[in-house]
Amino acid sequence: MGEIILIRKDLDVLISQEKVRSLAHSYGFSDKAEEDLAIIAGELASNLVKHTSAGGTLGIEYYPEEGSIEIIAEDSDRGFRIDAIRDGFSTANSLGIGLGAVNRLSDEMYFGRYERFQVRAKKYREASTFRLDVSALSYPTMNMVGTNGDGFTVVRRHNYALVAVMDALGHGIAAHEAVTAAKDIIEREHYLDLNDLILRIHEILKSNGMKGIAGSFIKYQSAGWGELSAVGNVYTKFYYPGQRNSVRLIESEGIIGERIRKLNCQRFDIADHMLTVMFSDGISSQLEVREYQRDLPLVELSHILMNSYSKGHDDRTILLGRLHFNQPENITSQSRSGA
């Protein structure tokens, strides 16, 4: 993390705005981008002051390889609410426009709960041709609080985005360690082809005697196509605009870290506003997103699906992704998760 600011009072809001404005200026962001980032930082920090009892933290990170600045707000309790992405909602009877503004001004926005609730907003120095909005929820089984054997990760670069959902065998600390190791590999070596990335995870888990995992891995390319490679009982469904039924690509048999028969990396078309749903086997395989639900805010939809299809007795994860293709002449934004 480049810099972490403790947010507890109004003065901290102003400090966070000045720091992000200065960082953006030093790396050559436009005047408009500087002000957009300052507004994003201010709105997220204000939410932490107004809607949490103990405040939170605001992280500011610059990624030189992609020319972006990311602002990460981490909530110490329950101040951020899933409805708050829409203008007009507030948990403290204020105007409730903050997260709606963040949603529009960001090039990417990613928010959700893993251990703590986070909102991540990113802006690029040069706008990408596409944006992936993500909402993810991941919970341990009822009797294993704090040691989740499921996990997910999202890696965004200027010309591609990679998302993965993983489920380790069993529960508890060993399962959690296997998923954490897999996430670390993905975040370090995301540039690999998907099958090579899976084999890399397989090799490291196996050589270290760690638990095996099932996983689904997707890479979306800004050139207009995507690819998926999946092993075991982590499922993926695609919902294309104008199509009634979902499309599901087939998983390979095996367990990453134990045995893999044959990997099958499948290419698929991507479209503006298409919806991707990835979920572990702690979610019922009967999951379907109704047509009337597909335009709901992702964070709201992720909670609806988790509540409707969760098995409860298993670690469970659901990740939703929605693609947007930007118009080159006019690029603004929106998105949720946890990590």
Buried (B, 14 or more C-beta within 10 A) or exposed (E): EEEEBEBBEEEBBBBBBEBBBEBBBEBEBEEEBBBBBBBBBBBBBBBBBBBBEEBBBBBBBBBEEBBBBBBBBBBBEEBBBBBBBBBEBBBEEEEBBBBBBBBBBBBBBBBBBBEEBBBBBBBBBEBBBBBBBBBBBBBBBEEBEEBBBBBBBBBBBBEBBBBBBBBBBEBBEBBBBBBBBBBEBBEEEBEBEBBBBBBBBBEBBBEEEBBBBBBBBBBBBBEEEBBBBBBBBBBBBBBBEEEEEBEEBEBBEBBBBBEBEEBBBBEBEBBEBBBBBBBBBBBBEEBBBEEEBBEBBBBBBBBBBBEEBBEEEBBBBBBBBBBBBBEEEEBBBBBBBBB
